[in-house]
């Protein structure tokens, strides 16, 4: 049975190649009442859109709010901002809009658009932080693989092109499925708060 036939099954009233009788062999989620997928932590994302919009309105003309610089300037808010590690030059934090569960961002405190704009000691420290993030990810989530790298410039996919940052994305076989391919939706199985606590526990073990 094709996926299209399965999804259309609940709306058909006559038998056919997709159905036997009124509902046939269509799975339970296509029968009767609409099912609900509870994701209460998404409300934090929705409310965050309002604060982002306010920050954008307050930003200088032609500029954009730099959340990494804001996070760097306020270490007392590390828990709220999901910063799992920081030292005197940079930080490692959870991505609020993750590709997969446990997606980390790495950034130096000083904002520069590309790696070559930093002096050599800063460049070296950036990659040291990337290695630490990879180690934290491996020990915390034990993924089957990782995507590691940087996006340079808006055309290269950087969401904040004025402040270089790296990505460490844990991957598992099968973490891309029909939800993302057909619906443009990725399922994140855990909350940011739980992922943060797991990373902090790992970081505390050295």
HELIX and SHEET records of a PDB file:
HELIX    1   1 UNK A    3  UNK A    8  1                                   6    
HELIX    2   2 UNK A    9  UNK A   11  5                                   3    
HELIX    3   3 UNK A   28  UNK A   30  5                                   3    
HELIX    4   4 UNK A   42  UNK A   58  1                                  17    
HELIX    5   5 UNK A   67  UNK A   73  1                                   7    
HELIX    6   6 UNK A   75  UNK A   77  5                                   3    
HELIX    7   7 UNK A  115  UNK A  117  5                                   3    
HELIX    8   8 UNK A  120  UNK A  141  1                                  22    
HELIX    9   9 UNK A  154  UNK A  156  5                                   3    
HELIX   10  10 UNK A  178  UNK A  183  1                                   6    
HELIX   11  11 UNK A  192  UNK A  204  1                                  13    
SHEET    1   A 5 UNK A  83  UNK A  86  0                                        
SHEET    2   A 5 UNK A  90  UNK A  94 -1                                        
SHEET    3   A 5 UNK A 104  UNK A 108 -1                                        
SHEET    4   A 5 UNK A 166  UNK A 171 -1                                        
SHEET    5   A 5 UNK A 145  UNK A 150 -1                                        
END                                                                             
